[in-house]
Every structure is written in C-alpha cells, then in structure tokens.
Amino acid sequence: ISGRGAMSGMAPASDNVWIGDLPPDLSQDALAEVFAAYGTVTSCRVNNPSQPGRKASALVRFASVDEAAWVVQNLNGNVAEGLDAPIVAKFANPQRNGQAQQSAWTPPNIAADPAVVMRAPAVNGGPAQVVPKTNVWIGDLPPDFTQEHCQEVFGAYGTVTQCRVTPPSSAGRCASALVRFSLPDEAAWIVENLNGNLPEGLESPVIVKFANEPRNTAATPAPPPPAQPRSSVGSRSQPYAPQQPVGKGSSHHGAAAGGVAAVGGGTFQSMYNAIKGAGILGGGHVPTECQLHVKNIPPDTSDADLLRLFSVFGPLAPTGAKAMTHPDGSCKGVGFVDFADPASAQAAVAALNNFNLPDGTILGVTVKRGSGGGGGKGGG
C-alpha cells in the first residue's frame, strides 16, 4: 500500500469512499464503470499521480451509505473486477466538524448555503448581494511548499486563478495557502472532499475551508447557476436492498417502563457493520483464490439463494455471497461468492462451472480475476 493509501485513523461511515492504489492511467469513465458494478455511483473523480511511478487515487460517492460500506468491507485489499491489482478502499474523511456526508454530492446551492457565499454591501438601499465564495484556505501544508507546487497540486482539482503560499512562521510549523478557483462549485468541491484527506502529490492530510473574505468586498453580480456534477452514472445495482425497520412489536427480555417492550433501533446492516468492525467476524481481507465470480444465474437469484447453493461446499467468508441486482431487484445474472479457504472454492468451481441449466444456459463459476477475468458487469 502506498503512502497515500495509509491514511491515519478511521473515518466514520458515509457514502463517500476514498480509493487508492489505482492504475496511473485510469480514466474517469473507467473508474465509473468499475465501481458501478458494486452500487449506484453518483459522482467520482480520479486524482492522477503527481509524478511517474506513483499510483492514482479517487473519490467515489455512492447513492447510499450501505453501498459505500459494502465496497469498503469487501474491496479493501482485494482486486475489483476490471482491475489487475488489489486496491485500498476506505471511507473518505469528513469535514473537520465531524459530520459525515450522508447524501449524494451535487454542486451546492450557492444562493442558499451560507457556508459558500458571502454577503456584499447593499447597493442603492437594496438587499445585500450574494457573492459565491471561490477562495479557499489550505493548512497543514509541507513547510517547504512552493507557489509552483501549490498550483500543480490543486490545479488537478479545478481551474486555479491565483494562489499564494504563506511559509511557516517558525521552525517545525506547517505552511498554508490561499487558493482561488474560477468557479464556486470547484471551491465547494475542494472544501467538501479534500478537508482532512490527502491531495494527490502530498504525503499528509490537509485542512481545507473557505477563506474569510475582506469585510469591504465590493458588490458583484451573482454568477450563473453552478455546473452539473462532473460525473454521474445511471441507476445500477445496490449491494443491499432497502432496509425495513426491525423489532416492532417484538418481545424483549428488557421491557421498558409501562409494559412497552424495548426495541432495537437502526437496521440489521448497521448492526452487522458494527459487529464486523469490532473484529468479531474475522479479518476483512479475502484472498483472491477464495473469491468466485458467478455468471449466467437466473434473474430471480438473491443473496440467500447463492448462500444456499454454495455453502454446501465449505465455510464462507464473512463477506458471504452477493447477487448483483438491477434497481427493480432482479438479478443482473452475475454474483460473487467468498469462501473461507481455497479448497472449498475449488470444490465449488469443479462441481458447478459449465453446468447445464434447465433453460440451456451454461453456468459459469470461476475464481475471480482482474481484467479479462470472466466479466463482472453482466452475464455472458
């Protein structure tokens, strides 16, 4: 794992995932295609390597926290379909106020959000003018950070119109910088996604927030509405079906006062994530030789069906089995099964691969590979 993949600490669960150790030539379209196989991608962005020999990274936002959690739990340290080497997958660090972003990112409503606008003085007694913020303050930069390096690093995330680096005031302190972008939504994207994270080309996380504008800023007309998200993908399969509230009406040994039974809150998935995160279910890394790719399965196949079919060959890993589905819940014809040991995986391949189904379809069960490894985006 490269230095950029080893972010300190563990960010809280959110719909935004940081992906590291990606191929240096990975394009935005290829990134969307790879991760759309695991959920509905609402936006994504590739951070190209800052110099030859380094790997790319990316931020991928999913339509739900459950989808993002599935990717973090199942792909971190594993090979995603369509890639050739293991990747790093972890929740992106939230803004420093500790609030994880729970909804899909869209350009901010700059006219309504006080965090991204300033108020210019009223003109001729009229209302104060709304002026979107484009100036960003960046802290915790390397002490030897230069103007040229600043332009190079942050120019990868938007059009930098000007920047100014402030050297550290004393030895052992960090530098800071003011970076102005050409568009308000570029500045807002930087603040939302890079605060507490590692920009490509740096070796430690940075602080990013909107700069305080001078109090006597002259009024300027409001700009046109912000552009649409840089990348969006049509509706894709979701790792988990929508969860229904659990425990209603059920009895519990610890009844609350007044005879009302105590009821567990949240969803099963949140409970499962907490138990798995505590290490009770074992490690999250599944060796490639234990991962199976299954194709040409019927449209009514569910996760439970795959578990029922494959569990007879041996113990499954905590990541279990997953049938990739369309938004209507029907299976795409593709699934993934993770075993606890390679022998069980090989037994399943030997018994089921090339099996003739009643409708004449040939079932495909193979050990999961990278590019060219039997698909992974749909049944063949």
C-alpha positions as CSV (number, residue, x, y, z in Angstrom):
1,I,0.0,0.0,0.0
2,S,1.4,3.4,-0.9
3,G,1.8,6.3,1.5
4,R,-1.4,7.9,0.2
5,G,-3.4,4.7,0.9
6,A,-2.4,4.6,4.6
7,M,-4.5,7.4,6.0
8,S,-4.3,7.7,9.7
9,G,-7.3,6.9,11.8
10,M,-10.7,5.6,10.6
11,A,-13.3,7.9,9.2
12,P,-16.9,7.4,10.1
13,A,-19.2,5.6,7.6
14,S,-20.5,7.8,4.8
15,D,-21.5,7.5,1.2
16,N,-18.1,8.8,0.1
17,V,-15.2,6.3,-0.4
18,W,-11.5,7.0,-1.0
19,I,-9.9,4.5,-3.3
20,G,-6.1,4.2,-3.5
21,D,-3.5,2.1,-5.4
22,L,-5.3,2.6,-8.7
23,P,-3.6,2.2,-12.1
24,P,-1.9,5.5,-13.0
25,D,-3.6,5.7,-16.4
26,L,-7.2,5.0,-15.1
27,S,-9.7,7.3,-16.7
28,Q,-12.8,8.9,-15.2
29,D,-15.1,6.7,-17.4
30,A,-13.2,3.5,-16.4
31,L,-13.4,4.4,-12.8
32,A,-17.2,4.9,-13.0
33,E,-17.6,1.6,-14.9
34,V,-15.5,-0.4,-12.3
35,F,-17.4,0.8,-9.3
36,A,-20.8,1.0,-10.8
37,A,-20.8,-2.8,-10.7
38,Y,-21.0,-2.5,-6.9
39,G,-23.5,0.2,-6.5
40,T,-25.1,3.4,-7.8
41,V,-22.2,5.9,-8.4
42,T,-23.5,9.5,-8.1
43,S,-20.1,11.2,-8.6
44,C,-16.5,10.2,-8.9
45,R,-13.2,11.8,-9.5
46,V,-9.7,10.4,-10.4
47,N,-6.7,12.1,-8.8
48,N,-3.8,11.4,-11.3
49,P,-0.3,10.6,-10.0
50,S,1.8,13.6,-9.2
51,Q,4.9,12.0,-10.7
52,P,5.9,8.9,-12.7
53,G,5.9,5.6,-10.8
54,R,3.1,6.6,-8.4
55,K,-0.4,5.3,-8.4
56,A,-3.7,7.1,-8.9
57,S,-6.4,7.6,-6.3
58,A,-10.1,8.5,-6.5
59,L,-13.1,9.7,-4.5
60,V,-16.3,7.7,-5.4
61,R,-19.6,8.8,-3.9
62,F,-22.4,6.2,-3.8
63,A,-26.2,6.6,-3.6
64,S,-26.3,5.2,-0.1
65,V,-24.1,4.5,2.9
66,D,-24.8,0.8,2.7
67,E,-23.4,0.7,-0.8
68,A,-20.3,2.5,0.3
69,A,-19.9,0.3,3.3
70,W,-20.1,-2.8,1.1
71,V,-17.3,-1.5,-1.1
72,V,-15.1,-0.7,1.9
73,Q,-15.7,-4.0,3.6
74,N,-15.3,-6.2,0.5
75,L,-12.9,-4.5,-1.8
76,N,-10.3,-3.1,0.6
77,G,-7.2,-5.1,-0.1
78,N,-8.9,-7.1,-2.8
79,V,-9.0,-6.9,-6.6
80,A,-12.1,-5.2,-8.0
81,E,-13.5,-6.6,-11.2
82,G,-11.8,-4.9,-14.2
83,L,-8.6,-4.2,-12.3
84,D,-5.4,-6.2,-12.0
85,A,-4.1,-5.4,-8.5
86,P,-5.6,-5.0,-5.0
87,I,-6.8,-1.6,-4.1
88,V,-7.2,0.4,-0.9
89,A,-10.9,1.3,-0.1
90,K,-11.9,3.3,3.0
91,F,-14.4,5.9,4.0
92,A,-13.3,9.4,3.0
93,N,-12.6,11.7,5.9
94,P,-15.5,14.0,6.6
95,Q,-15.3,17.7,7.2
96,R,-13.5,18.7,10.4
97,N,-16.8,19.4,12.1
98,G,-17.2,15.6,12.4
99,Q,-20.3,15.4,10.2
100,A,-20.1,12.7,7.6
101,Q,-21.7,13.4,4.3
102,Q,-24.8,11.1,4.1
103,S,-26.3,12.1,0.8
104,A,-25.1,12.0,-2.8
105,W,-23.0,15.1,-3.7
106,T,-24.3,17.7,-6.0
107,P,-22.9,21.2,-6.6
108,P,-24.0,23.3,-3.6
109,N,-26.9,25.6,-3.7
110,I,-24.7,28.6,-3.5
111,A,-27.5,31.1,-3.2
112,A,-28.9,29.4,-0.1
113,D,-25.9,27.9,1.7
114,P,-24.2,30.5,4.0
115,A,-21.0,28.3,4.1
116,V,-20.3,29.0,0.4
117,V,-21.5,32.6,0.0
118,M,-20.6,36.0,1.4
119,R,-22.8,39.0,1.7
120,A,-21.6,42.1,-0.2
121,P,-22.9,45.5,0.9
122,A,-26.3,46.6,-0.4
123,V,-26.4,48.8,-3.5
124,N,-28.7,51.9,-3.5
125,G,-30.6,50.7,-0.4
126,G,-31.4,47.3,-2.0
127,P,-30.8,43.9,-0.4
128,A,-27.3,42.6,0.2
129,Q,-25.8,40.9,-2.8
130,V,-25.0,37.2,-2.7
131,V,-21.4,36.6,-3.8
132,P,-20.3,32.9,-4.1
133,K,-17.0,32.0,-2.5
134,T,-14.2,30.9,-4.7
135,N,-11.3,31.5,-2.3
136,V,-10.1,28.5,-0.2
137,W,-7.7,28.5,2.7
138,I,-5.5,25.3,3.0
139,G,-3.5,24.4,6.0
140,D,-1.1,21.7,7.3
141,L,1.0,22.0,4.1
142,P,4.7,21.0,4.0
143,P,7.0,23.7,5.3
144,D,8.9,23.8,2.0
145,F,5.7,24.0,-0.1
146,T,6.2,26.4,-3.1
147,Q,3.9,28.5,-5.2
148,E,4.6,26.3,-8.2
149,H,3.9,23.2,-6.2
150,C,0.6,24.7,-4.9
151,Q,-0.5,25.5,-8.5
152,E,0.4,21.9,-9.6
153,V,-1.3,20.1,-6.7
154,F,-4.6,22.0,-6.6
155,G,-4.8,22.7,-10.3
156,A,-5.6,18.9,-10.6
157,Y,-8.9,19.6,-8.9
158,G,-10.1,22.8,-10.7
159,T,-9.0,25.9,-12.5
160,V,-6.7,27.9,-10.2
161,T,-6.9,31.6,-11.0
162,Q,-4.4,32.6,-8.3
163,C,-2.6,31.2,-5.3
164,R,-0.4,32.4,-2.5
165,V,1.7,30.3,-0.2
166,T,2.4,31.5,3.4
167,P,5.6,30.0,4.7
168,P,5.7,28.7,8.3
169,S,6.2,31.4,11.0
170,S,8.8,29.3,12.8
171,A,10.7,26.0,12.6
172,G,8.5,22.9,13.0
173,R,5.3,24.5,11.8
174,C,3.4,23.9,8.6
175,A,2.8,26.2,5.6
176,S,-0.6,27.4,4.5
177,A,-2.0,28.8,1.3
178,L,-4.9,30.8,-0.2
179,V,-6.1,29.3,-3.5
180,R,-8.8,30.9,-5.6
181,F,-10.7,28.9,-8.1
182,S,-12.6,30.1,-11.2
183,L,-15.9,28.6,-10.1
184,P,-17.7,28.4,-6.8
185,D,-18.6,24.8,-7.2
186,E,-14.9,23.9,-7.7
187,A,-14.1,25.6,-4.4
188,A,-17.0,23.9,-2.7
189,W,-15.9,20.5,-4.1
190,I,-12.4,21.1,-2.7
191,V,-13.7,22.0,0.8
192,E,-16.1,19.1,0.9
193,N,-13.8,16.4,-0.4
194,L,-10.2,17.3,0.5
195,N,-10.6,18.6,4.0
196,G,-8.9,16.0,6.2
197,N,-7.8,14.0,3.2
198,L,-4.6,13.5,1.2
199,P,-4.5,15.5,-2.1
200,E,-2.5,13.7,-4.8
201,G,1.1,14.8,-4.6
202,L,1.2,15.4,-0.8
203,E,2.1,12.9,1.9
204,S,-0.2,14.0,4.8
205,P,-3.8,15.2,5.2
206,V,-4.6,18.9,4.8
207,I,-7.1,21.3,6.3
208,V,-9.4,23.0,3.7
209,K,-12.0,25.6,4.4
210,F,-13.4,28.7,2.8
211,A,-11.2,31.7,3.3
212,N,-12.6,34.7,5.2
213,E,-13.3,37.5,2.6
214,P,-12.4,41.1,3.4
215,R,-15.3,43.0,5.0
216,N,-15.4,45.7,2.4
217,T,-15.7,43.4,-0.6
218,A,-17.4,45.3,-3.4
219,A,-20.7,44.1,-4.6
220,T,-20.6,41.9,-7.7
221,P,-23.4,40.3,-9.7
222,A,-24.3,36.8,-8.8
223,P,-22.9,34.2,-11.3
224,P,-25.0,31.8,-13.4
225,P,-26.1,28.6,-11.7
226,P,-23.3,26.1,-11.0
227,A,-22.5,23.3,-13.4
228,Q,-23.9,19.8,-13.1
229,P,-21.9,17.1,-11.3
230,R,-18.7,16.2,-13.2
231,S,-19.6,12.5,-13.5
232,S,-22.8,10.6,-13.0
233,V,-23.8,7.1,-13.8
234,G,-27.2,5.7,-14.5
235,S,-29.0,3.5,-12.0
236,R,-27.0,0.4,-11.0
237,S,-27.3,-2.5,-8.7
238,Q,-27.3,-1.9,-5.0
239,P,-25.3,-4.1,-2.6
240,Y,-28.2,-4.2,-0.2
241,A,-32.0,-3.9,-0.6
242,P,-33.6,-1.0,1.3
243,Q,-33.8,-2.0,5.0
244,Q,-37.1,-2.0,6.8
245,P,-37.4,-1.0,10.5
246,V,-36.9,-4.0,12.7
247,G,-38.1,-5.1,16.1
248,K,-41.6,-3.5,16.0
249,G,-44.0,-5.4,18.2
250,S,-41.4,-8.0,19.2
251,S,-41.0,-9.0,22.8
252,H,-37.7,-8.4,24.6
253,H,-36.5,-9.5,28.0
254,G,-35.6,-5.9,28.9
255,A,-39.1,-4.3,28.7
256,A,-39.3,-0.6,29.2
257,A,-41.3,1.0,32.0
258,G,-45.1,0.9,31.5
259,G,-45.0,-2.5,29.9
260,V,-43.6,-1.3,26.5
261,A,-41.1,-3.8,25.1
262,A,-37.6,-2.4,24.4
263,V,-37.0,-2.3,20.7
264,G,-33.6,-2.2,18.9
265,G,-33.1,0.8,16.5
266,G,-31.4,1.1,13.2
267,T,-31.1,-1.6,10.6
268,F,-29.6,-5.1,10.5
269,Q,-26.9,-3.8,8.2
270,S,-25.8,-1.2,10.7
271,M,-25.7,-3.8,13.4
272,Y,-23.7,-6.2,11.2
273,N,-21.2,-3.4,10.3
274,A,-20.7,-2.7,14.0
275,I,-20.0,-6.3,14.9
276,K,-17.8,-6.8,11.8
277,G,-15.9,-3.6,12.6
278,A,-15.2,-4.9,16.1
279,G,-13.3,-7.9,14.6
280,I,-15.7,-10.5,15.9
281,L,-16.2,-11.9,12.4
282,G,-12.6,-12.1,11.5
283,G,-10.5,-10.1,9.1
284,G,-12.0,-8.3,6.1
285,H,-9.3,-9.4,3.5
286,V,-10.4,-12.4,1.4
287,P,-7.6,-13.9,-0.7
288,T,-8.2,-13.8,-4.5
289,E,-8.1,-17.6,-4.7
290,C,-11.1,-17.7,-2.3
291,Q,-13.3,-15.3,-4.4
292,L,-15.6,-16.8,-7.0
293,H,-17.2,-15.0,-9.9
294,V,-20.6,-16.5,-10.9
295,K,-22.4,-15.7,-14.1
296,N,-25.5,-16.7,-16.1
297,I,-27.6,-17.1,-12.9
298,P,-31.4,-16.6,-13.2
299,P,-33.0,-13.1,-12.7
300,D,-34.8,-14.1,-9.5
301,T,-31.5,-15.1,-7.8
302,S,-30.9,-13.5,-4.4
303,D,-28.1,-13.4,-1.9
304,A,-29.8,-16.1,0.2
305,D,-30.1,-18.3,-2.9
306,L,-26.3,-18.1,-3.6
307,L,-25.6,-18.9,0.1
308,R,-27.9,-21.9,-0.1
309,L,-26.2,-23.1,-3.3
310,F,-22.5,-22.6,-2.3
311,S,-22.5,-23.2,1.4
312,V,-22.6,-27.0,0.9
313,F,-19.0,-26.8,-0.5
314,G,-17.5,-25.3,2.7
315,P,-17.5,-22.4,5.0
316,L,-18.0,-19.0,3.5
317,A,-16.0,-15.8,4.5
318,P,-17.9,-13.1,6.5
319,T,-18.4,-11.2,3.2
320,G,-20.6,-14.2,2.1
321,A,-22.3,-14.1,-1.3
322,K,-23.7,-11.2,-3.3
323,A,-26.1,-11.3,-6.3
324,M,-25.8,-8.1,-8.3
325,T,-29.2,-6.6,-9.0
326,H,-31.0,-4.1,-11.1
327,P,-32.9,-1.2,-9.4
328,D,-36.1,-3.3,-9.6
329,G,-34.5,-6.1,-7.6
330,S,-34.0,-8.6,-10.4
331,C,-30.5,-10.2,-10.7
332,K,-28.2,-9.0,-13.4
333,G,-27.0,-12.6,-14.0
334,V,-23.8,-12.0,-12.0
335,G,-22.8,-12.8,-8.4
336,F,-19.8,-13.1,-6.2
337,V,-19.1,-15.7,-3.5
338,D,-16.3,-15.5,-1.0
339,F,-15.1,-18.7,0.7
340,A,-13.0,-19.1,3.9
341,D,-10.5,-21.3,2.2
342,P,-9.2,-22.0,-1.3
343,A,-10.1,-25.8,-1.2
344,S,-13.8,-25.0,-0.8
345,A,-13.7,-22.5,-3.6
346,Q,-12.0,-25.0,-5.9
347,A,-14.6,-27.7,-5.0
348,A,-17.4,-25.3,-6.0
349,V,-15.7,-24.5,-9.3
350,A,-15.1,-28.2,-10.1
351,A,-18.7,-29.1,-9.4
352,L,-20.6,-26.1,-10.8
353,N,-18.6,-24.5,-13.6
354,N,-20.1,-25.2,-17.1
355,F,-23.1,-26.9,-15.5
356,N,-26.1,-27.1,-18.0
357,L,-29.1,-25.2,-16.6
358,P,-32.7,-26.3,-17.5
359,D,-33.1,-23.5,-20.0
360,G,-29.9,-24.4,-21.8
361,T,-27.8,-21.7,-20.2
362,I,-24.3,-22.7,-19.1
363,L,-23.5,-21.7,-15.5
364,G,-20.1,-20.0,-15.1
365,V,-18.2,-20.4,-11.8
366,T,-14.6,-19.2,-11.8
367,V,-12.0,-17.9,-9.4
368,K,-12.2,-14.1,-9.6
369,R,-9.6,-12.4,-11.7
370,G,-8.8,-8.8,-12.8
371,S,-9.2,-7.6,-16.4
372,G,-10.5,-10.3,-18.7
373,G,-11.5,-12.4,-15.8
374,G,-14.9,-13.6,-17.0
375,G,-16.6,-10.3,-17.0
376,G,-18.2,-9.0,-13.9
377,K,-20.5,-6.4,-15.4
378,G,-23.2,-8.8,-16.6
379,G,-23.9,-12.4,-17.5
380,G,-22.2,-13.7,-20.6
